[in-house]
């Protein structure tokens, strides 16, 4: 009996082993990829055993970066994505093809895509969706937000708010004013002509000084200066002279919002000689400016001229100017004495573009008590003069005219013995 049971159990174990081996030898059929959801108009599913039509080839579905591979894409025979470390964007559906569901196993499977239309998320299972070849109006690659940005005009999307832009800039007046220009109008570069005329009380002696000048911009707020003086003296005879030509430079520094300083100087060329010119040919010329810039019409010297000036704008109308300019006279040829002159002036002007004012100037001559060259200014240690003037300052041109009235024992009193007419005009070059 036990032997019969042992034989029966051995036969049953052998039959089970053969059945398992035969089932393992048969190949497993691949799991079909999930197809589109059946529409409402589709018929009932075919009965088991009925021959199936060939399946429509579907485009490969690439899972999103970081999504584990789905069984559909990892099954044998399924199309594989390209082997690349760069994340690939989702494949767009083929024109005319049915919409593809999300890959099995992806996070959020069964949820609507982010860029799908809102009504697609609420479509009930088994109902027909929109036609596959018609896309929502705002559907663009990159999702709903990309579609919204793409439909916004570029100048709206890139424009800044009023807070980011700040307040609008103040509108200028069209010219360089005390608020806009780094250099005031009177200190800008220019080319011009300056004249001064002198007439004695008795009318027997007259003089005319003419100077061509240029202030050429060289660097920021720095100018090169050139002055070419001529003179004409009329007494018993008429003589013309060429004064001492000067070359120099000056710089205008803005110290405050309405205050400027000018620092500079020049050196004269000894073009006026006491050997070739009589004293009567240059004395009346220098007197026509109350001896201001005397070194331009003083013979046989090499002048070294230093300049320091200031200009302040007070309010919207008033302008104040000050200048002090020491000059060293280095003797040449027949001249044996060094001389020093200190010229200084103060101006007060009302008005910017068109204005008028008064100028008070003085010539301190501390060493002229002993002059080796004959000159009418010898032993005259100080000369004072007042000049009321009218000035027009524009961006392109300027003009200034004044009546020079000397308060000096030799030249004065004003309008009784001596008076002079001062005129300056020119054009801007900066």
C-alpha positions as CSV (number, residue, x, y, z in Angstrom):
1,X,0.0,0.0,0.0
2,X,2.6,2.6,0.9
3,X,4.5,1.7,-2.3
4,X,1.4,2.3,-4.4
5,X,0.9,5.7,-2.8
6,X,4.6,6.6,-3.4
7,X,4.3,5.6,-7.1
8,X,1.0,7.6,-7.6
9,X,2.6,10.7,-6.0
10,X,5.7,10.4,-8.2
11,X,3.5,10.2,-11.3
12,X,1.5,13.2,-10.3
13,X,4.7,15.2,-9.5
14,X,6.1,14.3,-13.0
15,X,2.8,15.3,-14.7
16,X,2.8,18.7,-12.9
17,X,6.5,19.3,-13.9
18,X,5.8,18.5,-17.6
19,X,2.8,20.9,-17.6
20,X,4.9,23.7,-16.1
21,X,7.7,23.1,-18.6
22,X,5.3,23.2,-21.6
23,X,3.7,26.4,-20.4
24,X,7.1,28.1,-19.9
25,X,8.2,27.1,-23.4
26,X,5.3,29.1,-25.1
27,X,6.3,32.8,-25.8
28,X,4.2,35.4,-23.9
29,X,2.2,37.7,-26.1
30,X,3.1,41.5,-25.7
31,X,0.7,43.6,-23.7
32,X,-1.1,45.9,-26.1
33,X,-0.5,49.6,-25.6
34,X,-3.5,51.4,-24.2
35,X,-5.5,53.0,-27.0
36,X,-7.7,56.0,-27.1
37,X,-10.8,55.9,-25.0
38,X,-13.7,54.5,-26.9
39,X,-16.0,57.2,-28.2
40,X,-19.8,57.2,-27.7
41,X,-20.3,56.3,-31.4
42,X,-18.1,53.2,-31.3
43,X,-19.8,49.8,-31.4
44,X,-19.6,47.0,-28.8
45,X,-16.2,45.3,-28.3
46,X,-15.6,42.2,-30.5
47,X,-16.2,38.8,-29.1
48,X,-13.3,36.8,-28.0
49,X,-11.7,34.8,-30.7
50,X,-12.8,37.2,-33.5
51,X,-10.0,38.2,-35.8
52,X,-8.8,41.8,-35.0
53,X,-7.9,44.4,-37.6
54,X,-4.3,45.6,-37.7
55,X,-3.5,48.2,-35.1
56,X,-2.8,51.8,-36.3
57,X,0.8,52.6,-35.6
58,X,1.2,55.1,-32.8
59,X,4.0,57.7,-32.4
60,X,6.4,57.1,-29.6
61,X,5.6,58.6,-26.3
62,X,8.5,60.1,-24.5
63,X,8.1,60.3,-20.7
64,X,8.8,63.5,-18.9
65,X,12.3,64.0,-17.4
66,X,12.5,62.1,-14.1
67,X,9.5,59.9,-14.9
68,X,10.1,56.1,-14.6
69,X,9.6,54.2,-17.8
70,X,6.1,52.9,-18.4
71,X,5.4,49.2,-19.2
72,X,4.2,50.3,-22.6
73,X,7.5,51.8,-23.6
74,X,9.6,49.1,-21.9
75,X,7.9,46.2,-23.4
76,X,9.7,44.3,-26.2
77,X,9.0,45.7,-29.6
78,X,7.8,49.1,-28.3
79,X,9.6,52.1,-29.8
80,X,12.3,53.5,-27.5
81,X,13.2,57.1,-27.0
82,X,16.6,58.3,-28.1
83,X,19.4,57.7,-25.7
84,X,20.5,61.2,-24.7
85,X,21.1,62.9,-21.4
86,X,19.3,66.0,-22.6
87,X,15.6,66.1,-21.5
88,X,13.4,65.8,-24.6
89,X,10.2,67.9,-24.9
90,X,6.9,66.0,-25.1
91,X,6.3,64.7,-28.6
92,X,3.5,66.7,-30.4
93,X,0.6,64.6,-31.7
94,X,0.6,63.8,-35.4
95,X,-1.8,65.8,-37.4
96,X,-5.1,64.0,-37.7
97,X,-4.1,61.4,-35.1
98,X,-6.1,60.8,-31.9
99,X,-4.9,62.5,-28.7
100,X,-2.5,60.4,-26.6
101,X,-3.1,59.6,-23.0
102,X,-0.3,60.0,-20.4
103,X,2.2,57.2,-20.1
104,X,1.3,54.5,-17.6
105,X,3.2,54.8,-14.3
106,X,4.0,58.6,-14.8
107,X,3.2,60.9,-11.8
108,X,-0.3,62.2,-12.0
109,X,-1.4,59.6,-14.6
110,X,-5.0,60.1,-15.5
111,X,-4.9,63.8,-14.7
112,X,-5.2,66.3,-17.6
113,X,-2.1,67.9,-19.1
114,X,-1.1,71.3,-17.8
115,X,-1.5,72.9,-21.2
116,X,-4.8,71.2,-22.0
117,X,-7.9,73.3,-22.3
118,X,-9.9,73.7,-19.1
119,X,-12.9,72.0,-20.5
120,X,-10.8,68.9,-21.4
121,X,-10.1,68.3,-17.7
122,X,-13.9,67.9,-17.0
123,X,-14.7,65.6,-20.0
124,X,-16.4,62.5,-18.8
125,X,-15.0,59.1,-19.7
126,X,-16.4,57.7,-22.8
127,X,-17.6,61.0,-24.3
128,X,-16.3,62.4,-27.5
129,X,-13.7,65.3,-27.2
130,X,-13.0,68.1,-29.6
131,X,-11.8,67.2,-33.1
132,X,-8.1,66.1,-33.1
133,X,-7.1,68.6,-35.8
134,X,-8.6,71.7,-34.0
135,X,-6.5,73.2,-31.2
136,X,-7.7,75.8,-28.6
137,X,-7.1,79.4,-29.7
138,X,-4.5,80.1,-27.0
139,X,-2.8,76.7,-27.2
140,X,0.9,77.3,-27.7
141,X,4.0,75.2,-27.0
142,X,5.1,75.7,-23.5
143,X,1.8,75.7,-21.7
144,X,-1.0,78.2,-20.9
145,X,1.4,80.7,-19.4
146,X,3.6,80.8,-22.5
147,X,0.5,81.3,-24.7
148,X,-0.6,84.2,-22.5
149,X,2.8,85.9,-22.7
150,X,3.0,85.3,-26.5
151,X,-0.3,87.0,-27.0
152,X,0.8,90.1,-25.0
153,X,2.3,93.0,-27.0
154,X,6.1,93.2,-26.5
155,X,6.1,96.9,-25.5
156,X,3.6,96.2,-22.8
157,X,5.5,93.2,-21.4
158,X,8.8,95.0,-21.4
159,X,7.7,98.5,-20.2
160,X,8.6,99.6,-16.7
161,X,6.1,101.0,-14.2
162,X,6.1,104.6,-13.2
163,X,7.7,103.7,-9.9
164,X,10.6,102.0,-11.6
165,X,11.1,104.9,-14.1
166,X,11.0,107.6,-11.5
167,X,9.8,111.2,-12.1
168,X,10.2,112.6,-15.6
169,X,13.3,114.7,-16.2
170,X,13.0,118.5,-16.1
171,X,12.7,120.2,-19.5
172,X,15.6,122.5,-20.3
173,X,15.3,126.0,-21.7
174,X,17.2,125.0,-24.9
175,X,20.5,126.7,-23.8
176,X,23.2,126.3,-21.2
177,X,21.8,127.8,-18.0
178,X,23.0,127.9,-14.5
179,X,21.3,124.6,-13.9
180,X,22.3,122.8,-17.1
181,X,25.7,124.0,-18.3
182,X,28.9,123.2,-16.6
183,X,30.4,126.5,-17.8
184,X,28.4,129.8,-17.7
185,X,27.9,131.7,-20.9
186,X,30.5,134.3,-20.2
187,X,33.2,131.7,-19.7
188,X,32.6,129.6,-22.7
189,X,34.9,129.3,-25.7
190,X,34.7,132.1,-28.2
191,X,36.3,134.0,-31.0
192,X,35.8,137.7,-30.9
193,X,37.0,141.3,-31.3
194,X,37.5,143.8,-28.4
195,X,38.0,147.5,-29.0
196,X,38.6,150.5,-26.7
197,X,38.7,154.1,-27.8
198,X,40.1,157.0,-25.9
199,X,39.6,160.7,-26.4
200,X,41.2,163.5,-24.3
201,X,39.3,166.5,-23.0
202,X,41.0,168.9,-25.4
203,X,40.6,166.5,-28.4
204,X,44.2,166.7,-29.3
205,X,45.1,163.1,-28.4
206,X,43.1,160.0,-29.2
207,X,43.8,156.3,-29.1
208,X,42.3,153.1,-30.3
209,X,43.1,149.6,-29.1
210,X,41.9,146.6,-31.1
211,X,42.5,143.0,-29.9
212,X,41.5,139.8,-31.7
213,X,41.1,137.0,-29.1
214,X,40.2,133.3,-29.1
215,X,39.2,130.9,-26.3
216,X,39.4,127.5,-27.9
217,X,38.2,124.4,-26.1
218,X,41.2,122.1,-25.4
219,X,39.9,119.6,-22.8
220,X,36.9,119.4,-20.5
221,X,36.4,123.0,-19.2
222,X,39.9,123.9,-20.3
223,X,40.6,126.5,-23.0
224,X,43.6,127.8,-24.9
225,X,43.8,131.6,-25.1
226,X,45.3,133.7,-27.8
227,X,45.3,137.5,-27.9
228,X,46.6,139.6,-30.8
229,X,46.6,143.3,-29.9
230,X,46.9,146.2,-32.3
231,X,47.0,149.9,-31.6
232,X,46.4,153.2,-33.3
233,X,47.5,156.5,-31.7
234,X,46.5,159.9,-33.1
235,X,48.2,163.1,-31.9
236,X,50.6,165.3,-33.9
237,X,50.9,162.2,-36.2
238,X,49.2,158.8,-36.5
239,X,51.1,155.7,-35.5
240,X,50.1,152.0,-35.7
241,X,51.6,149.5,-33.4
242,X,51.5,145.7,-32.8
243,X,51.3,145.0,-29.1
244,X,52.7,142.0,-27.3
245,X,51.0,138.9,-28.4
246,X,50.0,136.6,-25.6
247,X,49.5,132.8,-25.5
248,X,48.0,130.9,-22.5
249,X,45.3,128.7,-21.1
250,X,42.7,128.7,-18.4
251,X,40.4,126.2,-16.7
252,X,36.9,126.8,-15.4
253,X,36.0,124.7,-12.3
254,X,32.5,124.4,-11.0
255,X,32.7,124.7,-7.2
256,X,29.0,124.8,-6.4
257,X,25.7,124.7,-8.2
258,X,26.0,128.5,-9.1
259,X,29.6,129.2,-8.4
260,X,32.6,128.9,-10.8
261,X,36.4,129.5,-10.4
262,X,38.7,130.3,-13.2
263,X,42.5,129.7,-13.0
264,X,44.9,130.3,-15.8
265,X,47.7,132.4,-17.2
266,X,49.6,133.4,-20.3
267,X,53.0,134.5,-21.5
268,X,53.6,137.4,-23.8
269,X,55.9,137.7,-26.8
270,X,58.1,140.7,-26.9
271,X,56.7,142.0,-30.2
272,X,56.5,145.7,-29.1
273,X,60.0,147.3,-28.9
274,X,61.0,150.6,-27.4
275,X,63.7,150.9,-30.0
276,X,61.4,150.9,-33.0
277,X,58.4,152.8,-31.6
278,X,58.1,156.3,-30.2
279,X,56.3,156.6,-26.8
280,X,53.6,158.7,-28.4
281,X,52.5,155.6,-30.5
282,X,51.6,153.3,-27.6
283,X,50.8,155.6,-24.6
284,X,47.4,156.7,-25.9
285,X,46.5,153.1,-26.8
286,X,47.0,151.8,-23.3
287,X,45.1,154.8,-21.8
288,X,42.0,153.9,-23.8
289,X,41.4,151.0,-21.4
290,X,42.4,152.9,-18.3
291,X,45.7,150.9,-18.4
292,X,43.9,147.6,-18.0
293,X,46.2,144.9,-19.7
294,X,48.9,147.5,-19.7
295,X,51.5,144.7,-20.5
296,X,50.0,144.4,-24.0
297,X,51.2,147.9,-24.9
298,X,54.3,148.3,-22.7
299,X,57.5,148.0,-24.8
300,X,60.6,145.9,-24.3
301,X,59.2,143.4,-21.8
302,X,58.4,139.7,-21.6
303,X,55.1,139.6,-19.6
304,X,54.0,136.7,-17.4
305,X,50.4,137.0,-16.6
306,X,48.5,134.9,-14.0
307,X,44.7,135.0,-13.7
308,X,42.2,134.1,-11.0
309,X,38.5,134.8,-11.4
310,X,35.2,133.8,-9.9
311,X,31.6,134.1,-11.0
312,X,28.5,133.6,-8.8
313,X,24.8,133.5,-9.9
314,X,22.5,134.8,-7.2
315,X,18.8,133.9,-7.8
316,X,17.5,134.0,-11.4
317,X,18.7,137.5,-12.3
318,X,21.9,138.6,-10.5
319,X,25.4,137.7,-11.5
320,X,28.6,138.7,-9.6
321,X,32.1,138.5,-11.0
322,X,35.5,139.1,-9.5
323,X,39.0,138.8,-10.9
324,X,42.6,139.5,-9.8
325,X,45.5,139.2,-12.2
326,X,49.1,139.8,-11.2
327,X,51.5,140.5,-14.1
328,X,55.3,140.3,-14.0
329,X,57.2,142.5,-16.4
330,X,60.6,141.0,-17.3
331,X,62.8,143.6,-18.8
332,X,64.4,143.2,-22.3
333,X,66.9,145.3,-24.3
334,X,67.0,149.0,-23.1
335,X,64.6,148.2,-20.2
336,X,66.5,147.5,-17.0
337,X,63.7,147.4,-14.4
338,X,61.4,144.6,-13.3
339,X,57.9,145.8,-12.8
340,X,54.8,144.3,-11.2
341,X,51.2,145.2,-11.9
342,X,48.1,143.9,-10.1
343,X,44.9,144.4,-12.0
344,X,41.6,143.6,-10.4
345,X,37.9,144.2,-11.0
346,X,34.4,143.6,-9.6
347,X,31.3,143.3,-11.7
348,X,27.6,143.2,-10.9
349,X,25.1,142.3,-13.6
350,X,21.3,142.1,-13.6
351,X,19.9,139.6,-16.2
352,X,21.4,136.5,-17.9
353,X,20.5,136.5,-21.6
354,X,20.2,140.3,-21.8
355,X,21.5,142.3,-18.9
356,X,23.2,145.3,-17.7
357,X,25.5,146.3,-14.8
358,X,28.5,148.1,-13.6
359,X,32.2,147.2,-13.5
360,X,34.7,148.7,-11.1
361,X,38.4,148.1,-12.1
362,X,41.7,149.1,-10.6
363,X,45.3,148.9,-11.6
364,X,47.8,148.7,-8.8
365,X,51.3,149.7,-10.0
366,X,53.5,149.4,-6.9
367,X,56.9,149.4,-8.7
368,X,56.2,152.1,-11.3
369,X,57.7,154.9,-9.3
370,X,61.0,154.0,-11.1
371,X,60.5,153.1,-14.8
372,X,63.5,153.0,-17.1
373,X,61.2,153.2,-20.2
374,X,59.5,156.4,-20.9
375,X,55.7,156.0,-20.4
376,X,52.9,158.3,-19.2
377,X,52.0,155.9,-16.4
378,X,55.3,156.3,-14.7
379,X,55.0,157.4,-11.0
380,X,51.2,156.7,-11.2
381,X,50.8,153.9,-8.6
382,X,47.0,153.3,-8.9
383,X,44.4,153.9,-11.6
384,X,40.7,153.5,-10.8
385,X,37.9,153.4,-13.4
386,X,34.1,152.6,-13.5
387,X,32.3,151.2,-16.5
388,X,28.5,150.9,-16.8
389,X,27.8,148.3,-19.5
390,X,25.1,146.4,-21.4
391,X,25.6,142.7,-22.3
392,X,23.8,140.3,-24.5
393,X,24.8,136.6,-24.0
394,X,23.4,134.0,-26.3
395,X,24.3,130.4,-27.2
396,X,25.8,131.4,-30.6
397,X,27.0,134.9,-30.1
398,X,27.6,137.7,-27.5
399,X,27.9,141.4,-27.4
400,X,28.9,143.9,-24.7
401,X,29.4,147.6,-24.8
402,X,30.3,150.1,-22.0
403,X,31.4,153.6,-21.2
404,X,34.8,153.6,-19.5
405,X,35.1,156.5,-17.0
406,X,38.6,156.8,-15.3
407,X,38.8,158.3,-11.7
408,X,42.5,159.2,-11.9
409,X,44.5,162.3,-11.4
410,X,46.0,162.0,-14.9
411,X,43.1,160.6,-16.9
412,X,40.1,161.9,-14.9
413,X,37.8,163.3,-13.9
414,X,35.2,161.3,-15.9
415,X,33.7,163.1,-18.9
416,X,35.7,166.2,-18.2
417,X,39.2,165.3,-19.3
418,X,39.2,161.7,-20.5
419,X,36.6,159.0,-21.4
420,X,36.6,155.8,-23.3
421,X,34.2,153.6,-25.2
422,X,34.5,149.8,-24.7
423,X,33.0,147.3,-27.2
424,X,33.3,143.5,-27.4
425,X,31.6,141.0,-29.7
426,X,32.1,137.5,-30.9
427,X,30.8,134.0,-31.6
428,X,30.8,130.8,-29.6
429,X,33.0,127.9,-30.6
430,X,31.7,125.2,-28.2
